[in-house]
Amino acid sequence: GTPTLALIERAAARFFGIRTYAAHMNGLIAGADNAGPVLWLARRAETKPIDPGMWDNLVAGGIGHDFDARGALEKECWEEAGIGADLVAQLVPRGTLDVLREVPEGIQCETLFTFDLTLPDSFIPVNQDGEV
């Protein structure tokens, strides 16, 4: 609620150990015959500077200045999986996770806002921006 004093590029935050914020979404398919839910996973593009080629949530992204967790995730849903507004409206917030780890470029100090989204059985993600 206080005025912004300064902005720093999110990519530079790890060099200074500054806390960043991200939103992650579990893409779930209900599962047939009471087998339990199925989880969609994404593989990060090999060209990503952080964790290239690693497994990730179906949709995830950093929360930039002037975005809240839900708003950032709504944008990422389309970019990373082609999920439209009709499905995005059904996002269910699940809580937060705090990450603190040493990485080659410094310290990752990050709060992840987590969401679940149950998708239709027929859903197939279609990446729009080349990040996954």
N, C-alpha and C positions, 0 to 999 in steps of 0.2 A: 503493500500500500504506500510505500514511500517513493519519492521521485527517483528516476534512474540517474545514477551519477556517472556511469560509463558503460560502454558496450565493448565486448571483446569477441572476436571471431571464435565461434564454437570450436573449430579445429585447433585453435591455439590453446584452449583451456587445459589440455593434458600437460603441456609443457610447464604450466604454473600450478598444477594441482587444484585448479578451480572446479568446483562442483558444476556439473552439467545435468540436464534433465532430458529424458527420452520417454517415448510412449511405445509400448510393445503390445501386439495383439496375437492371441492364440486363435487361429482359425480352426474351428471344430466342425466335424460332420457328426451328426447324432449317432450313427452306427446302426446297422440292421440287426434284427433278431436279438436285441438286448446285449449285443457284443460289447457295448460301451463306445464312448466317443473315439473318433479318429482325428488325429492332429495333423494338419498341413504344416510342412516345414519348407523353408526357403533356403537356397544356397546363395550366399553373397557372391556377387560378381568378382572375378579374379582381378579386375581393375580397381576395386575399392581400396583406398589407402589403409583402412583399418579392418583387420580380420578378413582379408580376401579369401574367397572360396570356403569360408566356414558356414556351418549350419546356423540358421537364425529363425526367429518367429516368422510366420507368414508375412506379417507387416510390422515394421519397426522404423523409428526415425527420431532424430533429435527434435527437441522442442525449442524453436527459435524465439527470439524476442517478439513480443506482441502476440504469441500463440499460447493457448492453454493446452493441456494434454489431449483432450478430446479433439480440439481443432486441428492440432498437428497430426493426430492419427487419422482423422477424416481425410486430410490431404494425402497422406501416405497410402491409405487404402486404395485410392484410385491409381496412384503412381506405381505402386509395387505389385498390385494384384488385380487391378481392374474392378475393384469392388465399388459399386455405385451407391448413391445416397440412400436408396431404399433399404439396402442391407446395413449400411453404416449406422442408420438410425437405431439399429438393434444392438449396438455395442453395450456390453455390460462391464462397468468398472470392477476390478477385482482387488485393487490395493497397490502398494508400492514395494519395491525392492531396492535396497541400497547396495551399491557396488563400490569397493575400494580395493584396487589392485595396481601393482606396478606393471607398466607396459613400456615397450621400447622408447616411446616418445615422452614418458614421464609417469604421471599418476592418473589413473582413471578413478575419479570420484564422481559417481553418478547416481541419481535417483531415477528408477524406471517406474513409470506408471503403467500398470498392466490392465489389459482388457481381454474379454472373451467375446467371440462372435460365432454363433452357430450358423453355419452356411448350409444351403440346400445340398442334398446328396449329389446332385448333378453339377455342382459348382466346380469349375476348373479355373485356377488363377491365371491371369494373363498380364504379364509385366508390361508396363507402359514406358518406363524410363531407363531400362538397362541396368539397374542396380542389383537385380537378383536374376 
